Amino acid sequence: MTENNNITVYGADWCGDCRRAKKFFNDHKIEFTWINTDENPEAEELVKQKNNGKRIIPTIIFPDGSMLVEPSNEELAHKFGV
C-alpha cells in the first residue's frame, strides 16, 4: 500500500497522535499520503501486520521501508533532520 517516494500515514480522524503527526508534516511542508484505517479494512490489516497484531496508530511508513509507530514530534524531527 505504501507508494514509492511517498510517506504513508495510517491512522484515524479521532486519533490525537495522528492529528499531531499530520500537523507536523503539514507545518514542515513534507508531503504524505493519509490513509484512514477506519474507512479502509485493508489498511487496518496492514497496520496490524506491521505491529504484531496490534492496531497502533499512527503507523508511518517511509519510502525506504522504515517505519515509525506513534512517534513524538521529536522523533519525527530527528527522522527529517529538522
C-alpha positions as CSV (number, residue, x, y, z in Angstrom):
1,M,0.0,0.0,0.0
2,T,2.9,2.4,0.5
3,E,3.6,4.3,-2.7
4,N,7.1,4.7,-3.9
5,N,8.8,8.0,-2.9
6,N,6.0,8.9,-0.6
7,I,5.4,8.8,3.1
8,T,2.2,7.0,4.1
9,V,0.5,7.8,7.4
10,Y,-2.0,5.2,8.6
11,G,-4.4,6.5,11.3
12,A,-7.9,7.6,12.2
13,D,-9.5,11.0,12.4
14,W,-10.4,10.5,16.1
15,C,-6.7,9.8,17.0
16,G,-4.9,12.8,18.6
17,D,-1.5,11.4,17.9
18,C,-2.5,11.0,14.2
19,R,-3.6,14.6,14.0
20,R,-0.4,15.8,15.6
21,A,1.7,13.8,13.1
22,K,-0.3,15.2,10.2
23,K,0.2,18.7,11.6
24,F,4.0,18.1,11.9
25,F,4.1,17.1,8.2
26,N,2.0,20.0,7.1
27,D,3.9,22.5,9.2
28,H,7.2,21.3,7.7
29,K,5.8,21.1,4.2
30,I,6.5,17.3,4.0
31,E,4.3,15.5,1.5
32,F,2.5,12.4,2.7
33,T,-0.5,10.2,1.9
34,W,-3.1,9.9,4.7
35,I,-5.0,6.6,4.9
36,N,-7.8,6.3,7.4
37,T,-7.8,2.8,8.8
38,D,-11.4,3.2,10.0
39,E,-12.5,3.5,6.3
40,N,-10.1,1.0,4.8
41,P,-10.1,-2.5,6.2
42,E,-7.0,-3.5,4.1
43,A,-5.0,-0.6,5.7
44,E,-6.1,-1.7,9.2
45,E,-4.9,-5.2,8.4
46,L,-1.6,-3.8,7.2
47,V,-1.2,-1.8,10.4
48,K,-1.9,-5.0,12.4
49,Q,0.7,-7.0,10.4
50,K,3.4,-4.3,10.9
51,N,2.6,-4.1,14.6
52,N,2.5,-7.8,15.6
53,G,-1.3,-8.0,15.5
54,K,-1.9,-4.7,17.3
55,R,-3.8,-1.7,15.8
56,I,-1.3,1.0,16.8
57,I,-1.8,4.4,15.1
58,P,-0.3,6.4,13.7
59,T,1.9,3.9,11.8
60,I,4.1,5.9,9.4
61,I,5.9,4.1,6.6
62,F,8.7,5.8,4.7
63,P,9.8,5.2,1.1
64,D,13.0,3.4,2.3
65,G,10.8,0.8,4.1
66,S,11.5,2.2,7.6
67,M,8.6,2.7,9.9
68,L,7.7,4.8,13.0
69,V,4.8,4.0,15.3
70,E,3.2,6.6,17.5
71,P,6.3,8.9,17.0
72,S,6.7,12.0,19.0
73,N,7.4,15.3,17.2
74,E,11.0,15.0,18.4
75,E,11.3,11.5,16.7
76,L,9.8,12.9,13.5
77,A,12.1,15.9,13.6
78,H,15.1,13.6,14.0
79,K,14.0,11.5,11.1
80,F,13.9,14.6,8.9
81,G,16.8,16.4,10.4
82,V,14.7,19.5,11.3
